[in-house]
């Protein structure tokens, strides 16, 4: 594979890779927040109704 500076595809590929990494980080962050939120809700409902909700 020959990398030449006059071909912008390598640069485009790199920026796409960076976007993919950022998207994955955002998804992971959202996932952590969502799981924490569900856990807190379950705990809250468990305290109120004194029974286990499996979401």
Biopython code that builds the backbone (N, CA, C, O; Angstrom):
import numpy as np
from Bio.PDB.StructureBuilder import StructureBuilder

atoms = [
    (1, "UNK", "N", (0.840, -1.201, 0.000)),
    (1, "UNK", "CA", (0.000, 0.000, 0.000)),
    (1, "UNK", "C", (0.877, 1.254, 0.000)),
    (1, "UNK", "O", (1.752, 1.409, 0.852)),
    (2, "UNK", "N", (0.639, 2.129, -0.947)),
    (2, "UNK", "CA", (1.457, 3.346, -1.066)),
    (2, "UNK", "C", (0.640, 4.536, -0.565)),
    (2, "UNK", "O", (-0.471, 4.790, -1.029)),
    (3, "UNK", "N", (1.214, 5.250, 0.384)),
    (3, "UNK", "CA", (0.546, 6.450, 0.899)),
    (3, "UNK", "C", (1.182, 7.677, 0.253)),
    (3, "UNK", "O", (2.378, 7.925, 0.412)),
    (4, "UNK", "N", (0.381, 8.431, -0.469)),
    (4, "UNK", "CA", (0.873, 9.660, -1.093)),
    (4, "UNK", "C", (0.088, 10.839, -0.527)),
    (4, "UNK", "O", (-1.114, 10.749, -0.274)),
    (5, "UNK", "N", (0.797, 11.939, -0.336)),
    (5, "UNK", "CA", (0.171, 13.103, 0.284)),
    (5, "UNK", "C", (-0.837, 13.796, -0.619)),
    (5, "UNK", "O", (-1.694, 14.538, -0.139)),
    (6, "UNK", "N", (-0.741, 13.560, -1.936)),
    (6, "UNK", "CA", (-1.667, 14.227, -2.851)),
    (6, "UNK", "C", (-3.031, 13.513, -2.904)),
    (6, "UNK", "O", (-3.960, 14.004, -3.544)),
    (7, "UNK", "N", (-3.150, 12.365, -2.238)),
    (7, "UNK", "CA", (-4.443, 11.668, -2.191)),
    (7, "UNK", "C", (-5.109, 11.988, -0.847)),
    (7, "UNK", "O", (-4.581, 11.616, 0.201)),
    (8, "UNK", "N", (-6.251, 12.668, -0.863)),
    (8, "UNK", "CA", (-6.893, 13.061, 0.390)),
    (8, "UNK", "C", (-7.676, 11.933, 1.070)),
    (8, "UNK", "O", (-8.198, 12.121, 2.169)),
    (9, "UNK", "N", (-7.761, 10.757, 0.423)),
    (9, "UNK", "CA", (-8.572, 9.669, 0.980)),
    (9, "UNK", "C", (-8.050, 9.196, 2.338)),
    (9, "UNK", "O", (-8.833, 8.816, 3.209)),
    (10, "UNK", "N", (-6.732, 9.221, 2.515)),
    (10, "UNK", "CA", (-6.151, 8.822, 3.798)),
    (10, "UNK", "C", (-6.596, 9.779, 4.898)),
    (10, "UNK", "O", (-6.919, 9.361, 6.010)),
    (11, "UNK", "N", (-6.606, 11.083, 4.565)),
    (11, "UNK", "CA", (-7.030, 12.086, 5.539)),
    (11, "UNK", "C", (-8.515, 11.922, 5.859)),
    (11, "UNK", "O", (-8.921, 12.025, 7.017)),
    (12, "UNK", "N", (-9.313, 11.668, 4.839)),
    (12, "UNK", "CA", (-10.750, 11.447, 5.026)),
    (12, "UNK", "C", (-10.982, 10.210, 5.894)),
    (12, "UNK", "O", (-11.804, 10.219, 6.810)),
    (13, "UNK", "N", (-10.237, 9.148, 5.582)),
    (13, "UNK", "CA", (-10.329, 7.917, 6.363)),
    (13, "UNK", "C", (-10.002, 8.142, 7.824)),
    (13, "UNK", "O", (-10.652, 7.593, 8.714)),
    (14, "UNK", "N", (-8.982, 8.961, 8.060)),
    (14, "UNK", "CA", (-8.590, 9.250, 9.440)),
    (14, "UNK", "C", (-9.671, 10.024, 10.175)),
    (14, "UNK", "O", (-9.955, 9.740, 11.339)),
    (15, "UNK", "N", (-10.282, 11.011, 9.502)),
    (15, "UNK", "CA", (-11.339, 11.796, 10.148)),
    (15, "UNK", "C", (-12.575, 10.938, 10.409)),
    (15, "UNK", "O", (-13.247, 11.101, 11.428)),
    (16, "UNK", "N", (-12.875, 10.014, 9.475)),
    (16, "UNK", "CA", (-13.991, 9.090, 9.683)),
    (16, "UNK", "C", (-13.705, 8.199, 10.884)),
    (16, "UNK", "O", (-14.593, 7.950, 11.699)),
    (17, "UNK", "N", (-12.463, 7.717, 10.997)),
    (17, "UNK", "CA", (-12.056, 6.884, 12.131)),
    (17, "UNK", "C", (-12.233, 7.655, 13.435)),
    (17, "UNK", "O", (-12.713, 7.108, 14.428)),
    (18, "UNK", "N", (-11.839, 8.941, 13.425)),
    (18, "UNK", "CA", (-11.966, 9.779, 14.616)),
    (18, "UNK", "C", (-13.442, 9.939, 14.989)),
    (18, "UNK", "O", (-13.800, 9.867, 16.164)),
    (19, "UNK", "N", (-14.296, 10.156, 13.982)),
    (19, "UNK", "CA", (-15.731, 10.276, 14.236)),
    (19, "UNK", "C", (-16.305, 8.999, 14.814)),
    (19, "UNK", "O", (-17.129, 9.040, 15.728)),
    (20, "UNK", "N", (-15.867, 7.846, 14.279)),
    (20, "UNK", "CA", (-16.330, 6.555, 14.794)),
    (20, "UNK", "C", (-15.961, 6.397, 16.270)),
    (20, "UNK", "O", (-16.774, 5.945, 17.076)),
    (21, "UNK", "N", (-14.724, 6.774, 16.617)),
    (21, "UNK", "CA", (-14.260, 6.669, 18.000)),
    (21, "UNK", "C", (-15.088, 7.579, 18.898)),
    (21, "UNK", "O", (-15.497, 7.172, 19.985)),
    (22, "UNK", "N", (-15.338, 8.813, 18.450)),
    (22, "UNK", "CA", (-16.146, 9.751, 19.228)),
    (22, "UNK", "C", (-17.560, 9.225, 19.419)),
    (22, "UNK", "O", (-18.119, 9.306, 20.513)),
    (23, "UNK", "N", (-18.139, 8.683, 18.343)),
    (23, "UNK", "CA", (-19.490, 8.132, 18.420)),
    (23, "UNK", "C", (-19.541, 6.987, 19.416)),
    (23, "UNK", "O", (-20.468, 6.887, 20.221)),
    (24, "UNK", "N", (-18.526, 6.116, 19.352)),
    (24, "UNK", "CA", (-18.474, 4.985, 20.284)),
    (24, "UNK", "C", (-18.366, 5.471, 21.717)),
    (24, "UNK", "O", (-19.003, 4.913, 22.610)),
    (25, "UNK", "N", (-17.558, 6.517, 21.953)),
    (25, "UNK", "CA", (-17.414, 7.081, 23.296)),
    (25, "UNK", "C", (-18.736, 7.656, 23.783)),
    (25, "UNK", "O", (-19.116, 7.458, 24.937)),
    (26, "UNK", "N", (-19.442, 8.374, 22.899)),
    (26, "UNK", "CA", (-20.733, 8.953, 23.270)),
    (26, "UNK", "C", (-21.750, 7.872, 23.591)),
    (26, "UNK", "O", (-22.500, 7.985, 24.561)),
    (27, "UNK", "N", (-21.777, 6.804, 22.763)),
    (27, "UNK", "CA", (-22.705, 5.700, 22.997)),
    (27, "UNK", "C", (-22.406, 5.035, 24.339)),
    (27, "UNK", "O", (-23.319, 4.718, 25.101)),
    (28, "UNK", "N", (-21.118, 4.827, 24.621)),
    (28, "UNK", "CA", (-20.715, 4.205, 25.886)),
    (28, "UNK", "C", (-21.132, 5.083, 27.059)),
    (28, "UNK", "O", (-21.659, 4.590, 28.056)),
    (29, "UNK", "N", (-20.894, 6.388, 26.935)),
    (29, "UNK", "CA", (-21.264, 7.334, 27.989)),
    (29, "UNK", "C", (-22.762, 7.313, 28.218)),
    (29, "UNK", "O", (-23.217, 7.252, 29.360)),
    (30, "UNK", "N", (-23.543, 7.362, 27.128)),
    (30, "UNK", "CA", (-24.995, 7.324, 27.222)),
    (30, "UNK", "C", (-25.462, 6.034, 27.878)),
    (30, "UNK", "O", (-26.376, 6.041, 28.702)),
    (31, "UNK", "N", (-24.821, 4.917, 27.504)),
    (31, "UNK", "CA", (-25.150, 3.608, 28.054)),
    (31, "UNK", "C", (-24.925, 3.581, 29.561)),
    (31, "UNK", "O", (-25.761, 3.072, 30.307)),
    (32, "UNK", "N", (-23.792, 4.131, 30.013)),
    (32, "UNK", "CA", (-23.472, 4.184, 31.443)),
    (32, "UNK", "C", (-24.507, 5.029, 32.175)),
    (32, "UNK", "O", (-25.000, 4.634, 33.232)),
    (33, "UNK", "N", (-24.839, 6.199, 31.611)),
    (33, "UNK", "CA", (-25.823, 7.095, 32.236)),
    (33, "UNK", "C", (-27.183, 6.411, 32.303)),
    (33, "UNK", "O", (-27.859, 6.463, 33.331)),
    (34, "UNK", "N", (-27.585, 5.766, 31.200)),
    (34, "UNK", "CA", (-28.893, 5.106, 31.134)),
    (34, "UNK", "C", (-28.987, 3.976, 32.146)),
    (34, "UNK", "O", (-29.995, 3.848, 32.841)),
    (35, "UNK", "N", (-27.923, 3.138, 32.238)),
    (35, "UNK", "CA", (-27.918, 2.036, 33.194)),
    (35, "UNK", "C", (-27.968, 2.554, 34.624)),
    (35, "UNK", "O", (-28.655, 1.987, 35.474)),
    (36, "UNK", "N", (-27.233, 3.640, 34.887)),
    (36, "UNK", "CA", (-27.249, 4.261, 36.209)),
    (36, "UNK", "C", (-28.635, 4.793, 36.543)),
    (36, "UNK", "O", (-29.113, 4.655, 37.669)),
    (37, "UNK", "N", (-29.278, 5.409, 35.539)),
    (37, "UNK", "CA", (-30.626, 5.950, 35.706)),
    (37, "UNK", "C", (-31.629, 4.845, 36.032)),
    (37, "UNK", "O", (-32.433, 4.983, 36.953)),
    (38, "UNK", "N", (-31.579, 3.747, 35.272)),
    (38, "UNK", "CA", (-32.473, 2.612, 35.505)),
    (38, "UNK", "C", (-32.220, 2.019, 36.891)),
    (38, "UNK", "O", (-33.161, 1.666, 37.601)),
    (39, "UNK", "N", (-30.940, 1.910, 37.272)),
    (39, "UNK", "CA", (-30.593, 1.368, 38.578)),
    (39, "UNK", "C", (-31.173, 2.242, 39.690)),
    (39, "UNK", "O", (-31.728, 1.732, 40.663)),
    (40, "UNK", "N", (-31.038, 3.565, 39.539)),
    (40, "UNK", "CA", (-31.574, 4.494, 40.536)),
    (40, "UNK", "C", (-33.094, 4.395, 40.618)),
    (40, "UNK", "O", (-33.663, 4.413, 41.709)),
    (41, "UNK", "N", (-33.760, 4.288, 39.450)),
    (41, "UNK", "CA", (-35.216, 4.149, 39.416)),
    (41, "UNK", "C", (-35.662, 2.879, 40.123)),
    (41, "UNK", "O", (-36.610, 2.894, 40.907)),
    (42, "UNK", "N", (-34.971, 1.779, 39.840)),
    (42, "UNK", "CA", (-35.302, 0.507, 40.482)),
    (42, "UNK", "C", (-35.152, 0.612, 41.990)),
    (42, "UNK", "O", (-35.995, 0.127, 42.745)),
    (43, "UNK", "N", (-34.064, 1.256, 42.425)),
    (43, "UNK", "CA", (-33.804, 1.422, 43.852)),
    (43, "UNK", "C", (-34.907, 2.271, 44.485)),
    (43, "UNK", "O", (-35.410, 1.955, 45.564)),
    (44, "UNK", "N", (-35.273, 3.355, 43.795)),
    (44, "UNK", "CA", (-36.299, 4.274, 44.270)),
    (44, "UNK", "C", (-37.648, 3.565, 44.395)),
    (44, "UNK", "O", (-38.312, 3.657, 45.428)),
    (45, "UNK", "N", (-38.051, 2.850, 43.325)),
    (45, "UNK", "CA", (-39.308, 2.110, 43.337)),
    (45, "UNK", "C", (-39.294, 1.006, 44.393)),
    (45, "UNK", "O", (-40.307, 0.738, 45.040)),
    (46, "UNK", "N", (-38.146, 0.377, 44.556)),
    (46, "UNK", "CA", (-37.996, -0.682, 45.549)),
    (46, "UNK", "C", (-38.220, -0.121, 46.952)),
    (46, "UNK", "O", (-38.852, -0.760, 47.793)),
    (47, "UNK", "N", (-37.689, 1.092, 47.194)),
    (47, "UNK", "CA", (-37.864, 1.730, 48.506)),
    (47, "UNK", "C", (-39.313, 2.118, 48.739)),
    (47, "UNK", "O", (-39.813, 1.984, 49.856)),
    (48, "UNK", "N", (-40.001, 2.599, 47.701)),
    (48, "UNK", "CA", (-41.391, 3.021, 47.848)),
    (48, "UNK", "C", (-42.315, 1.820, 48.027)),
    (48, "UNK", "O", (-43.074, 1.748, 48.994)),
    (49, "UNK", "N", (-42.245, 0.888, 47.096)),
    (49, "UNK", "CA", (-43.207, -0.210, 47.082)),
    (49, "UNK", "C", (-42.729, -1.467, 47.789)),
    (49, "UNK", "O", (-43.495, -2.412, 47.982)),
    (50, "UNK", "N", (-41.445, -1.473, 48.178)),
    (50, "UNK", "CA", (-40.848, -2.611, 48.864)),
    (50, "UNK", "C", (-41.038, -3.917, 48.107)),
    (50, "UNK", "O", (-41.305, -4.963, 48.697)),
    (51, "UNK", "N", (-40.895, -3.834, 46.786)),
    (51, "UNK", "CA", (-40.892, -5.034, 45.973)),
    (51, "UNK", "C", (-39.927, -4.836, 44.815)),
    (51, "UNK", "O", (-39.556, -3.706, 44.499)),
    (52, "UNK", "N", (-39.526, -5.919, 44.188)),
    (52, "UNK", "CA", (-38.469, -5.843, 43.178)),
    (52, "UNK", "C", (-39.056, -5.684, 41.786)),
    (52, "UNK", "O", (-39.841, -6.513, 41.326)),
    (53, "UNK", "N", (-38.657, -4.589, 41.115)),
    (53, "UNK", "CA", (-39.048, -4.384, 39.716)),
    (53, "UNK", "C", (-37.875, -4.789, 38.842)),
    (53, "UNK", "O", (-36.779, -4.245, 38.977)),
    (54, "UNK", "N", (-38.097, -5.728, 37.958)),
    (54, "UNK", "CA", (-37.025, -6.096, 37.030)),
    (54, "UNK", "C", (-37.307, -5.449, 35.685)),
    (54, "UNK", "O", (-38.162, -5.904, 34.925)),
    (55, "UNK", "N", (-36.569, -4.375, 35.404)),
    (55, "UNK", "CA", (-36.757, -3.643, 34.137)),
    (55, "UNK", "C", (-35.885, -4.258, 33.069)),
    (55, "UNK", "O", (-35.888, -3.797, 31.928)),
]
sb = StructureBuilder()
sb.init_structure("model")
sb.init_model(0)
sb.init_chain("A")
sb.init_seg("    ")
for serial, (resi, resn, name, xyz) in enumerate(atoms, 1):
    if name == "N":
        sb.init_residue(resn, " ", resi, " ")
    sb.init_atom(name, np.array(xyz, "f"), 0.0, 1.0, " ", f" {name:<3s}", serial, name[0])
structure = sb.get_structure()
